[in-house]
Amino acid sequence: MTQALSLNCVSRQFGTVQALHEVDLRIEPGQVHAVLGENGAGKSTAVRILAGLDRPDSGVVELNGTPLRLRSREEATRHGIGLIPQSGSLLAELSLEENLALTQPQVVLRRRRLRRALASAAAAASLDIDLATPIRQLGRAQQQLGEVALALAQGARILLLDEPTSVLDPGEIRGLHARLRELAATGVAIVLITHRLTELRAVADVATVLSHGQVTWHGRVQDTDDTALATAMIGDDPLDTLERSARVKTGGPGALILDGVCAATDDLAPVRDINLQVRPAEIVAVVGTVGSGQRALADVAAGVIPPSSGRRHADNPIAYVPEDRATALLSDLPIKWSAVLPQLRRRRFSRFGILRRGEVAAAARELFAQADVRPPDPELPAAALSGGNAQKLVVGRELASQPRVAVLHAPTQGLDLRASHAVRRQIRDAATSGTAVLLIPTDHDEAQELADRVLLIRGGRVVKEYTAAEYDQIVHQLVDTTPGGASTPC
């Protein structure tokens, strides 16, 4: 029988930052419980404590009223608590079956029993794949469901999902939501970390809002409205409206030009015969269904991979925010090094071949304050940042370099309302200063809010170009036909 899991008066502090302060959170069987909040509000810290990856400074974790001292993720798993982390934890070269085998404590494995347990769990998660398929060959939604199936096969009856939809397209999100509702109906308790109000409405029964480490609202989703939830997350200070500005765009040659470009690597959907140019002070957005070649387009435009044919030209310096922010960070080193990575050759940071660590830390603090990175501790390992704060760090760092060209792939992925707004303003300001921006947006709103032109990519080719006014019409039609009138990711 599934049991209730709770945090009782839990506090956790990192240096001078109070991540959680006397937080109460109770997860009931058969419910989807959403935990909302801005980046740095304490959501990930709460989940890490529930999953045994961190311990509170005060307060207790309880399972069905009994205090637990969870010292590891494995110990949490033995108590039926399964974590599905935002970045994924499966080994890409192994199959789901082999990943499950690695979690078993026994020296001698009963593979047939493992296979039966996994097959049953996969069916419960509606994961229809060959369990011997390597993880790298699965789509992102299948990988998420694979994580769920693995947790269920290990006996989990409480699932902790940390921003599971941040890299999924609309159809994949709807599919995951349906699976979560089905699991909740069987008595599984589900914690869903999110900052999307539309997601909350689609799948959650109850919600808890965290702000600066404290609970600011808790209750049934049907008993409140989006305005009250947004206020609980970000306070009463309203977000100003971003409007397309009248930037001066030149009619001359593009700062970024792709002429008949083809590009691909083993793990990317290819692009074929791409022709585009982005002029100084212009924002060009590229939209399309996931897997249409966006990542290969971003990589070749930024110069990460060479074109296999065609011509690429880009004015230097170039800023690049990749889809996978982890690749832009030095994960095992203090975040001060990631903060100044593109500028390490500047005289401010090295003199006569000797790194000036004090200047590196000072510059990192400046960036943290500007980009609102929390906690603002230069010595914290980059891997310890929440996904949203890592994203703010990478975007802030790249745009602070005053680039001639900026290639931005899902720049507001995983960000809350206020942080998304701040990043979009940074992008607008960069273009106003003359930067040519190639944007692969996180959602339709982002393209509509920022872009001067919008290109539609399908099967690796640009198949349509819209003016800003034309794209506004397309988005209005999409909103009118989307359940609840919500704008959905591209």
N, C-alpha and C positions, 0 to 999 in steps of 0.2 A: 504493500500500500504506500502511495506517495505521501510524504510528510511535509509539513510546513517548515520553511527555512526562513530565518530572520536575522537581521542585525538589530541589536538592542543597545541604544545609547552609544554607538560606536564613533570614536574619534581617531583621526590619523593625521600626523603632521610630518612634513618633509622640510627640514631646515626651519625657515621662518614662515613657510606656507602651510596654512591649515587646510588640508585637502578635504577632511570630513570633520564635522563638529556635532557630536551627540545625535547621530543619524539613526532613526528607526525605520526599518524596512521589513515588511513581512510578505513572503511569497507563499501563496496558497495553492494547493493541488487543483488542477483543472482550470487554471486561469493563465491568461497572457498578461503579465504585469510589465508595463512600459516604464522605464526610468529615463526621464528627459532632463536636459540642462545644457547650458552653454559648454563650449570646450573649456576644460579646466574646472568644471563645476563639482567634480568628484565622482562622476558616474563610473569611470574605469577603475578608480581606486576601490569603490564599493564592490564592483564585480571581482576584482583581484582578491579581495579579502574573502568573499564568498567562495571563490575557487581555490583557496589555499595558497595563492601566490604571494600574499602579503598578510601581515598581521596587524590588528588594531593596537593603538597605544592604550586605549581604554574602551570599555564596553565589551560585549560578547557576541559571538555567533552562536545561534541555537538551532538545533534540528528537532522539531516536534517538542520544544520546551526543554531539551537537554543541551547544556553548553558544549560546544565543540572547540577544540584547539587544533585547527587545520594547519599543518606544517608544510604541505606540498600539494600540488595538483593531484598527484596520485592518491594521496590520503582523502582528498575531497571526492575523487572518483569512487573510492571504496564505500563512501557514504551515499552514493547515488547522485552526486552532483557533477554534471558534465559541462565543460566550458567549450564554447565555439568562439575562438578569438577573432578579432577583426582581420588580422593579417593572415589567418590560416596557420595550421600547425602540422599538416600532412606532408610527408616526404614525397616530393614530386616524382621521383624515379620509381617509387614503389606503388603497388596496387593498394586498394583499400583493405583487402584481406591481409596483405603483408604489413600495412600500417597497424592493423589491429593486433597482429601477432607480436609486434614490437612492444606493445603495451602490457603484455602478459608477464606475470612474475614467474611462471613455471619454467623450469629448464626444459622439460619435455612437453611439447605442445600437442594437443589433440586437435589437429587441423580440421577434421570433419565436424567436430563440435563447434569450433570457431566459425567455420563456413556457414553452418546452420544458423548460429546466433546472428551473424552479420546479414545473412539473407533475410531473416525475419525482421531485423532492424531496418534494412534497406526498404523492405516492403512497407513498413510502418511510416517511413519518411518519404514514400512514393519516389524512391530513387531507382529508376529503371536502367541499370547499366550492368555490364559484365564486371563482376567484382574483381576480376584479375586484370582489369585495364589500368595502366599506369596513371597516376593522378594528373600528370602533366598533359595527358590527352583529354581530360575532362574540361567542360566549360566551367565558368566561374560559379554558376548556380548549382551545377552538379557537385562541384567541390564543397560548397556550403552544405548541401544536403548530405554529402559524404561525411562531413564532420559530425552532423547530427546523427547519422546512422552509426558511426563509430562510437559516439557517446552512448547511444541506446544499447548497442551490443555489449558495452562494458557495464551495463546495468543502471545507467542514469535514468532517474525519474524526475530530476530537476535540471533544466537546461538553461544555461546562461549564455545569451547571444549578444556579443558586443558589436554594435553597428553592422549587422550582417548584410544590409542592403546597399552599403556605400559604393559597391562596384558592380551592381546588378542593373540590368535594363528593366523597363516597366513590366514586361511579360514575366521576367524572372522573379521580380519582386512579388507580383500577384501570385505566382506559383508557390514561392516560399511562404507567403502569408497563409495560403490555403493549407499547406502542410502543417504549419504551426497550429492553426485552428483544429485540424484533425487530431493532432497529438494532444492538445489541451482537452479535447473531448474524451480522450481515454484516461484522463486523470493526471497527465504529465503537467508539472508546474514549469512555467516558462518566464524567464526574465529577458526583456528585450530592451537593450540600450539603444536609444535613438534621439535625434533632435528634430525629426520631421513630424509635424503635426498631422499631415495627411496619412502617414504610416500609422500613427497612433489611432486615428479614426478607423482605419481599415482593419486593424487586427486586435487591438488591446481591449481588455475588460476593465482594468484599473490602471492608474498611473501615479507615479511619484515624481515630483519635480525637485531637482536640486539646484541651488544657486550659491556659489562660493562655499560649497561644502555643507550647506544646511538644507533641510527639507522646507520648501516654501509652499508646497501644495501636495495633497494626497486625496484620492477619492476615485469614484467610478467615472469612467470617461464620459458616459452619457449624461452625467450631472453637471458638466461644465462646457464652456465654449472656448474657441481658439484664442480669443482676446485675453481671457483670464489665464490660460496656459502660457501664452507669450509673455504676459506681464509677470507671471511667476518665474519665468526663465530669465528675462532681461530687465525687469523693472518697469517703471512707468515712463522712462525716457523713450519716446517714439523714434523709430528709424526714419531719417529723412528720405525723400524720394529721389532716386537716381533717374535723371532724364538724359536722353541722347543729347550730347552737347554739340554745338556748331564748331567742330574742329576744322582747322584749315588743312585740307588734304591736297597735296600737290598733284599735278597731272603728269609728272615726270616718271622716270623709271622706278620700279619697285625696289624697296630695300630688301625684300625677300622674293625670289623668283624661282619657280619650279617649271621647267619647260620640257614636256614629254617625259617626265620622270617615272621610272619603274623602280621599285625597291621591295625587298623582302629578306627575312631571315628565317631560320628553321622554326622559330616559335612565334612568328608574326603572320597575320593575314596580310597578303601583299597589296601594294598599290600599283596601278597600271596607268601609264600615259596621263599622269597628272599635270595639268597646266593651271598654274595660279600665280598671282603676284599680289603682294601686300605693300602698299605705299606708306611712306612715313605718315604718322598721325592717323592711320587707318586701322580699324579692327575688323578682321575677316573671320567669321565663325564657320566651322565645318561640322555639320550634324549628320547623323545617320544611325542605323541600328548598330548595336555592339557587335564587333567582329567584322566591320566593313573595311578595315584597313586604317583606322584612326591612329593606332599606335605606330605603325610603320610610317605613316605620313608625318607624324610628329617627330619621330626619330630621324628621318631623312631631312626634314626641314631644319632641324636643329643641328645637323651635321654629325649625329651620333653614329649613323650608318651611311655608307656611300650609296648613291643611286647605281643600280645595275645598268641603267641606260638613261639617256636624257641629261639635262643640264640643271644644276642648282647654283644659285647665287644668293648670298646673304651678307649684308653689311655687318661688320663687327663694331662693338661687342654684341654677342648673342646671349640672351637669357633663356633658360629652358627649365620648365617645371614638368617633369615626367609624370605619367599616370601612376606609376609605383613610386611613391615618395621615398620609400626605404632606399632606393638606389641613389638618391640624392643626398643621403646622410652617411656619416661615419658612425655607424650604429654603436660600436663598442667603445668609442672615445667620448670624452666630455663634449657636450653640445657646443661649447665655444668654438671648437674646431670646425664643426659643420656650419656654424654661423658665418665664419669668415673664409670658408673654403675657396671661393673664386678670387679672393683678394689677397691671399697669403703672400704673393710676390711683391705687394706694395711695401714701400719703405717704412710705412707706419708699423708693419708687423715683423719686419726682419731688417737687421743691420749687420753688414759684414758676414752674412750667412748664419747669424744667430737669431732665433725666433724670440720676439719680445712678448712673453706670455702675459704680462700685465696689460699690454695694449690689446692683445687678442681677447682677454676677458672683458676689458672695457668696451670694445666694439661689440662684443656679443650682448652685453647688457643694454647697449643703445638699441640694437636690433630687437631684443626682447621687448623693450618698452614700446618701440614703434609698432611692432607687429602683435603685441599683446600675447606673447608666448608665456605659458604658465606650466610649471613654476619657473621663474626667471633666474635659475641657478646655473651659471656657466659650467660648473663641475659635474652636473648631473649627466649620466650617460645618455646619449641621444636615443637609445632604444627604450628609455624609460618614459619618453614623452608620449602622451596620448596621440591617437591618430590625427585629431584636429589640430593640436598644437604643433605637431611635426609638419603638417601642411602649411600652417601659418608661417613657420620658420622658413620653409623652402621658398614660398611665394615672396615673402618679405625680403629675403636675401637676394633673390634673383632680380626683383624689380628695383631694389636699392642701388644696383650697379649702373643705372641709367643706360640701359641697352639701346642699340639702334633697332634691334629685332628681338621680339619676345615670342617664344613658342610655348603656349600654356595649355597643358592637357589636363582637363578636369580640375582647374585651380581651386574650386570651392568644395571639392569632394570631401565629405566627412565633416564639414564645418557647420556650426550652428547659425541661427539667423543673423546675429550681430556680426560674427566673424565673416560670414559670406558677404554681407553688405560692405564691410570694410575692405575685403579683398577686391570686390568689384569696383569700388571707388579707386583703389590703387591702380587697377588695370586702366580705368578711365583716365586717371591722372597721367599715367605713363604715356598713353596715346596722345593726350593733350600736349605733352612735352615733346612729341615727335616720334615716339617709338612706333614701329610697325608691328602690330600684334596679330599673330595667327592663333586663334582660340578654338580649342575643342571643348565645348562647354559641358557643364555638369547637367544642365537641364534646359528646357525650352525658355524659361524665364531669363536665364543668363544670356542666351543668344539674343533674345528679343531686347533685353535691357542694354546690351553693350554693342552689338554688331552694326557696322555700316553696310556690310554685305554678308549673305549667308550662302554657303555652298552645301549641297546635299551630296553625300558620298554613299555609293552602293556598290558592293562587290569590288571594292578597291578603285572605283572610278568616280570622278565628279560627274554627276548626271544632271544637275540643275543648279542654277544660280538665282538667288532672290535679292532684290533690294530690301532695305530695312522695312519699307512700307509693305511690300509684298509678303515678307515673312510675318509681319504683324497680323496680316489677314489669315495666314496659315495657322498661326498659334491660336487665334480666336476660334477658328473652326475646331482645332484639337480640344480646346478647353470646353467648348460647347458639347462635345461628344464623349468626354471623359467622365466616368461616374463621379459625382460629387463636385464636378467642375474644377478639378485640381489639375495643375500643370504637371506633366510627368517628365522624368529624365529622357534625354535623347537616346 
